[in-house]
Amino acid sequence: MSLFVAPAGLASLYSGPPLLLALAGLPGLEALALEGLALWLVTQDGAALRLHRPGEAPELATEALPAAAPVLALVAPSAAAAAPLAEAWAALGGEAPPQLLAADAPAALPALARLAVAALAQTTAELGQAQRGLVATRQDYEATRIAVARLEQSLGGRMPAPPTLRLQLEPGAGLVVQAGLGPQALSQGLGLPVDGLCTVALHVAEARMGPASQLRLRLLGAEGGQVLAAWRPPGAALRPGWLLLDLPSPLPALRQTALLELAAELAPGDALAFSLEDRLAQPGQAVQGAHGPASTPPRALALRAWGAEPGQRHCLPAWWDADQLGLPLAPEGLAVALPAQAWAAARLSPGHGRLVQLGTAAPRPLLHLAPGEQALVLLPWVPLLGLDLLEASLTLLEGRQTGLEAALWLQPAGSSAQLPEQLSLTAPEARTSGWRS
C-alpha cells in the first residue's frame, strides 16, 4: 500500500496540531473533531491509501507521502482494517501509530483521552528537559562572558603591544581625487580581512572646510554589507596630511573583507581632496565613484591600516559615529520607504490639508493650495539607519502643474516650525534641497 495526500495539505500534515487518523466510513466521526487535534481520514482506493481532511474529496490526495509524521492514534473498527495503514506507515520509517479499536468514534473517546494525557505528560517532560538545557547554555555563556571580561581586564593592565601595519599605500606626487558628494560617493576595498583591524589612516591632500562642512566615513564588511565602524569628523578638524581613524577595539574575527566608504558635505566655497597612490591599483582595490573608477588610470587612495590581537588595544576614538554601527545597508539604488509611524505623526500647515489613508497603506498628506500659497508638511522625526539621501515624490490630483514647486528641508530635532517662513538654515545640521519644479 502507498500513502497519498493532497499537495495543498502536505505542510499542515507535518506542522499542525497532534495528528489523529481515522478510517473513513467509521460511524460518528464528528465526535473526533476535537479542538487541539488535527483529524485526518484514511480512504482505501485499491492499492492506495489516501489521507484527507473531513469534507475534502479523497481523489485530491495525489502526492505520495514523503515520510511518516508523528501520530497520536489511529481509530479503526478492527485490527484487520487498521493493518494496511500500519504497514504503510512503518514502510515510510515511522512508528506504527497506537490503534484504538472501536465500533464507532464515540466509543474510542475514553481511550483517546488516556493517550492524549500520556502524550501531554511526555511533551511536558521533554519541554522541561529542553528548558534545563537552555538554562545550562545560558550559564555557560555567562561563565564565558565573565572569563572574557577578566581576560580583557588582565590584558588591559599590561603595556599594550604596538599595532601591526597591515596595509601601506603611500601618496604619489600631485595625484589627488576630489571628494565626492552624496551617499557612498567614494568607496575602496582594502583587500584585507576585517579581523583585528584597529586603525585606518587616510591621506588628505587638500582641506578647506568650514564648520558647515563635514566628512562621513564608514568601514564595512564587503560581503555582509554591515557597518563595522563609522566616523563623522567636522570640516574644521580636517587638515592636509594623514587622518587617523581609530576603532574602540580590534574588530572580531569575521569572514569578511574591509571596504571603506567616504562622502563629504561641502558648503559653498569649501574643497576637499584625497591623495592617490603612485602605483596602479590592484584589481578590485581602485577607488570607485558613483559610476565606476574615480581616477584614470585606476589608482587606490593613499591608505594605511593597522591591526592588533583581541584585548591588546582599547581607546576612545575621535569623531566616532556609534549610531551607524551594525546597520545592514540597503542595496545601492534601492528606495526605502519611511515607516507608517513617521507619516502618522506628520503635521501640516493649518487650513491647507489633512492626512489621508487608503486601506492598509501608510497615511499620506493631501494638500490644498490656492495660487501663490505655500504649505508645510513637517515630519517630527526621520530615521536615518545608515541612509543619507532623502527623496520625495509628489502627485498632482487636481489643477495645473504650472508654477508648482517643492523643497525638502532638514531641521534640528524638536523643530516647531508650522509655516515655511519659519524654516531656517542657521543650525549646523540644517539642509535644504532648494526649490524644485
C-alpha positions in Angstrom: 0.0 0.0 0.0 1.1 3.5 -0.8 0.1 6.7 1.1 -1.1 9.8 -0.8 -2.0 13.3 0.4 -3.3 16.4 -1.4 -0.4 18.8 -2.3 -2.2 21.7 -0.6 -2.4 19.8 2.7 1.1 18.5 2.9 2.5 21.3 5.0 -0.3 21.2 7.6 0.1 17.4 7.9 3.6 17.8 9.3 3.4 21.2 11.1 -0.1 21.3 12.6 -1.6 20.1 15.9 -1.2 16.5 17.0 -2.4 14.1 14.2 -5.4 11.8 14.7 -6.1 9.3 12.0 -9.4 7.6 11.5 -10.7 5.2 8.8 -13.3 6.9 6.6 -16.8 5.4 7.0 -16.4 4.9 10.7 -19.8 5.9 12.3 -19.8 9.1 14.4 -16.6 10.6 13.0 -17.8 14.1 14.0 -17.1 13.1 17.6 -13.4 13.0 16.8 -13.3 16.6 15.5 -11.8 17.9 18.8 -10.1 21.2 19.4 -6.4 20.9 19.5 -6.3 17.8 17.3 -5.9 17.5 13.6 -8.3 14.9 12.3 -7.4 13.2 9.0 -9.4 10.4 7.4 -7.9 7.4 5.5 -9.7 6.1 2.4 -8.6 2.9 0.7 -8.6 3.2 -3.1 -7.4 -0.1 -4.5 -3.7 -0.3 -3.6 -3.6 3.4 -2.5 -4.4 4.9 0.9 -5.5 8.5 0.6 -5.2 10.9 3.5 -7.7 13.8 3.5 -9.4 16.1 6.0 -13.1 15.7 6.7 -15.2 17.2 3.9 -12.4 17.0 1.3 -12.6 14.7 -1.7 -10.2 11.7 -1.4 -9.4 12.0 -5.1 -7.4 15.2 -4.4 -4.8 13.2 -2.5 -2.4 12.6 -5.4 1.0 13.3 -4.0 2.9 10.4 -2.4 3.6 11.0 1.3 7.4 11.5 1.6 7.8 10.5 5.2 5.8 9.4 8.2 4.5 12.1 10.6 4.0 11.6 14.3 0.5 10.3 15.0 -1.3 10.4 18.3 -3.6 7.4 17.4 -5.4 5.5 14.6 -9.1 4.9 15.2 -10.4 1.8 13.3 -13.2 -0.7 13.8 -10.8 -3.7 13.8 -7.2 -4.7 13.7 -7.6 -6.1 10.2 -9.0 -2.8 9.0 -6.1 -0.9 10.5 -3.3 -3.3 9.3 -2.8 -1.8 5.8 -2.2 1.7 7.2 0.0 0.5 10.0 2.2 -1.4 7.4 2.3 1.6 5.0 3.3 3.9 7.9 6.1 1.5 9.0 7.3 1.3 5.4 7.9 5.1 5.5 10.2 4.8 8.5 7.6 5.8 11.2 6.5 4.1 14.3 3.1 2.3 13.9 0.5 4.6 15.4 -1.3 3.3 18.5 -4.6 1.7 17.5 -7.9 2.5 19.1 -10.3 -0.3 18.1 -14.0 0.8 18.4 -17.2 0.1 16.6 -17.9 3.8 16.3 -16.0 7.0 17.0 -17.6 8.0 20.3 -16.6 4.6 21.8 -13.0 5.5 21.2 -13.1 8.8 23.2 -12.1 7.3 26.7 -9.0 5.6 25.3 -8.2 8.6 23.2 -8.3 10.8 26.3 -5.9 8.5 28.1 -3.5 8.7 25.1 -3.8 12.4 25.0 -2.9 12.8 28.7 0.1 10.5 28.3 1.3 12.4 25.3 0.9 15.7 27.2 2.9 14.3 30.1 5.7 13.2 27.7 5.7 16.6 26.0 5.8 18.4 29.3 8.8 16.3 30.3 10.6 17.0 27.0 9.9 20.7 27.4 11.3 20.6 30.9 14.4 18.9 29.6 14.8 21.5 26.9 14.3 24.3 29.4 17.0 22.8 31.6 19.3 22.6 28.6 18.6 26.3 27.8 19.4 27.3 31.4 22.7 25.3 31.2 23.5 27.0 27.9 22.9 30.5 29.4 25.1 29.6 32.4 27.9 28.5 30.1 27.5 31.7 28.1 27.6 33.8 31.3 30.7 32.0 32.5 32.4 32.5 29.2 31.4 36.2 29.1 32.9 36.7 32.6 36.1 34.9 31.6 36.5 37.0 28.5 35.9 40.2 30.6 38.5 39.2 33.1 41.0 38.3 30.4 40.5 41.7 28.8 41.0 43.4 32.2 44.2 41.4 32.6 45.4 42.2 29.2 44.4 45.9 29.6 46.7 46.1 32.6 49.8 45.3 30.5 51.7 47.6 28.3 49.8 47.5 25.0 51.7 45.9 22.1 52.1 48.3 19.2 49.6 47.7 16.3 50.9 45.8 13.3 50.9 47.7 10.0 48.9 45.6 7.5 48.4 48.0 4.6 50.6 50.8 3.3 49.7 52.7 0.2 51.8 55.9 0.1 50.6 59.1 -1.6 52.0 59.9 -5.0 53.2 63.4 -6.0 50.3 65.5 -7.3 47.9 62.6 -7.6 44.6 63.5 -6.0 40.9 62.8 -6.2 38.2 65.3 -5.3 35.9 64.3 -2.5 32.6 63.0 -3.9 29.3 64.5 -2.6 26.3 62.5 -1.6 25.8 58.9 -0.4 28.6 56.4 -0.9 30.4 59.0 -3.1 33.8 57.2 -2.9 34.5 53.7 -1.9 37.5 51.4 -1.9 38.1 47.8 -1.0 41.2 47.4 1.2 41.9 43.8 0.2 42.2 42.9 3.9 40.0 40.8 6.2 38.4 42.8 8.9 39.8 40.5 11.6 41.7 42.6 14.1 41.6 45.9 12.3 42.1 48.7 14.8 43.1 51.9 12.9 42.8 53.2 9.4 44.6 56.3 8.1 43.6 58.3 5.0 45.8 60.9 3.4 44.2 64.3 2.9 45.7 66.4 0.0 43.6 69.5 0.4 41.1 70.6 3.1 39.4 74.0 3.0 36.3 73.3 5.1 34.4 75.4 7.5 32.0 74.4 10.4 29.1 73.8 8.0 31.0 71.1 6.1 31.7 67.6 7.3 33.1 64.2 6.1 31.4 60.9 6.7 33.4 57.6 6.7 32.3 54.1 7.2 34.2 50.8 7.4 32.0 47.9 6.1 32.3 44.1 5.7 32.0 43.9 1.9 30.3 40.6 1.9 27.8 41.2 4.7 27.0 44.8 4.0 27.0 45.8 7.7 28.6 48.9 9.1 31.5 47.8 11.4 33.0 51.3 12.1 31.9 54.9 11.4 33.3 58.3 11.9 32.0 61.8 11.2 34.7 64.4 11.6 33.7 68.0 11.3 35.2 70.1 8.5 37.2 72.3 10.9 39.1 69.2 12.1 40.5 68.2 8.7 44.0 69.3 7.7 46.3 68.2 4.9 48.2 65.1 5.9 47.3 61.7 7.5 43.8 61.5 9.0 43.9 58.8 11.7 40.6 56.9 12.3 40.8 54.7 15.4 38.4 51.9 16.4 37.5 51.4 20.1 39.0 47.9 20.0 40.2 45.4 17.3 37.4 44.1 15.1 36.3 40.5 15.8 37.2 37.5 13.5 34.6 37.9 10.8 35.0 36.2 7.4 34.5 39.5 5.6 36.7 41.9 3.6 37.2 45.5 4.6 35.5 48.2 2.5 35.9 51.9 3.2 33.2 54.4 2.2 33.5 58.2 2.4 31.3 61.1 1.4 31.5 64.8 2.1 29.0 67.5 2.7 30.7 70.7 1.5 29.5 74.3 2.0 29.8 76.7 -1.0 33.5 77.6 -1.5 34.9 74.7 0.5 37.0 72.0 -1.0 38.3 68.5 0.0 40.7 66.2 -1.9 42.4 62.9 -1.1 45.8 61.7 -2.2 46.2 58.7 -4.5 48.8 56.0 -4.5 51.5 56.5 -7.2 51.2 52.9 -8.4 48.3 51.5 -10.4 45.8 49.8 -8.3 45.4 46.0 -7.9 42.2 44.6 -9.4 39.2 45.4 -7.1 41.2 47.9 -5.0 40.9 51.1 -7.0 38.9 53.9 -5.6 35.4 53.9 -7.0 32.9 56.7 -7.6 29.2 56.5 -8.2 29.6 55.4 -11.8 32.9 53.5 -11.8 36.6 54.2 -11.2 37.1 57.6 -9.7 40.6 58.1 -11.3 42.0 57.3 -14.7 44.1 55.2 -14.9 42.6 53.3 -11.8 44.5 54.1 -8.6 43.9 53.5 -4.9 43.5 56.0 -2.2 46.7 56.6 -0.1 45.8 54.5 2.9 47.4 52.8 5.9 45.8 50.2 8.1 46.9 48.6 11.4 45.7 45.5 13.2 46.0 44.1 16.7 45.1 41.0 18.7 41.9 40.9 20.8 42.4 42.7 24.1 45.7 44.4 23.1 44.2 47.8 22.3 41.4 49.8 23.7 40.8 53.6 23.1 38.3 56.3 22.8 38.1 57.1 19.1 37.7 60.7 17.9 34.6 61.5 15.8 33.0 58.1 16.5 29.6 57.7 15.0 28.0 54.9 17.1 24.6 55.3 15.6 25.8 53.7 12.4 27.2 50.5 13.9 25.7 47.2 12.9 23.3 48.7 10.4 22.5 46.5 7.4 22.7 48.8 4.4 20.1 48.6 1.7 21.3 47.7 -1.8 22.6 50.6 -3.7 19.8 52.5 -5.6 17.0 50.8 -3.6 14.4 53.2 -2.3 13.4 52.6 1.3 10.0 53.9 2.5 9.6 55.8 5.7 7.7 53.9 8.4 4.0 54.4 8.9 4.6 55.9 12.4 6.6 58.8 10.9 3.8 59.7 8.5 1.1 59.3 11.2 3.0 61.9 13.3 3.2 64.4 10.4 2.0 68.0 11.0 0.5 70.1 8.2 0.1 73.8 7.9 -3.2 74.8 9.4 -6.0 75.0 6.9 -4.1 73.6 3.9 -4.7 69.9 4.1 -5.0 66.7 6.0 -3.6 63.2 6.3 -5.4 60.6 4.1 -5.1 56.8 4.5 -6.3 54.4 1.8 -6.9 50.9 3.1 -3.9 49.5 5.0 -1.4 51.8 3.3 0.5 54.3 5.4 -1.2 57.8 5.7 -0.1 60.4 3.2 -0.5 64.2 3.4 -3.1 65.7 1.0 -2.5 69.5 0.5 -4.9 72.1 -1.0 -3.1 75.2 -2.3 -4.5 78.3 -4.0 -2.3 80.3 -6.4 0.5 81.9 -4.6 0.1 79.9 -1.4 2.7 77.8 0.4 2.1 74.8 2.8 4.4 72.8 5.0 4.4 69.1 5.9 6.6 68.5 9.0 7.8 65.0 9.9 8.8 65.2 13.6 11.4 62.5 13.0 13.0 60.7 10.1 15.1 57.6 10.9 18.4 57.6 9.1 19.6 54.0 9.7 22.7 54.4 7.6 20.9 56.2 4.7 21.7 59.8 3.8 19.8 60.7 0.6 16.2 61.8 1.2 13.9 61.8 -1.8 10.2 62.8 -2.1 7.6 62.3 -4.8 4.5 64.4 -5.3 1.4 63.6 -7.3 -0.9 66.4 -8.6 -4.5 65.2 -8.2 -6.3 68.4 -9.4 -5.2 71.6 -11.1 -2.3 72.6 -13.3 1.3 71.9 -12.6 2.5 75.2 -14.0 4.4 77.1 -11.2 4.2 74.3 -8.7 7.5 74.0 -6.7 8.6 71.9 -3.7 11.6 71.8 -1.5 13.0 69.4 1.2 14.3 70.8 4.4 16.2 69.1 7.2 15.7 70.8 10.6 17.2 70.1 14.0 15.3 67.7 16.2 12.4 69.3 18.1 11.7 71.9 15.4 8.3 73.6 16.0 8.0 75.2 12.5 4.4 75.4 11.3 4.9 77.8 8.3 7.5 77.7 5.5 8.9 81.1 6.6 9.8 79.6 10.0 12.3 77.2 8.5 16.0 78.1 9.0 19.5 77.1 7.9 21.2 78.6 10.9 21.7 75.2 12.7 24.8 73.3 11.5 22.8 70.2 10.7 20.1 72.1 8.8 19.9 71.4 5.0 17.7 72.2 2.1 17.3 70.9 -1.5 16.2 74.3 -2.8 13.0 74.8 -4.8 12.4 72.2 -7.5 9.7 72.4 -10.1 
